Amino acid sequence: MKYYIRTLFMVLATVLLSSCLFHRQMSWLMEVEIVNNAPCFLIPADVKTRNHHMSNNGLMISKWVDGSYQTIWTAQIMGRKNHVSVIPGKCLVNDFDDWQEGQYTIDTGIWFDSETDQRLYYAEFSLIRDPQTQQLKLSDQRRIK
């Protein structure tokens, strides 16, 4: 498991550093909705995502604990041939099921057209529990200060 986290960190660091060198936007925001009492993460449709084949090679979820974000779950990094297809506006495949109240971040890399280009997507959000229904919902406070 540590190997996968280390590899994911190295890939993310490489993407971030290469973006700085070429003055490209480093990351893009994902949309977050609640579906079936759990967060759903969507890649927005824009000029880049339209008419391109997109695939996802994993997610990393972190939660704010004791003054810093701690990684609480990562999707296993899959081989090059096993990427999961992504459709803009549809929930990303996500097997994490232990959502609680709190502040979270999620990061993912999306490959375009058989790995010719990649974007790093992220979202920051807070979950609260509705006192009447006990269902999770998004807090109005979307960004962590």
Disulfide bonds with the S-S distance in Angstrom:
Cys40-Cys91 1.74
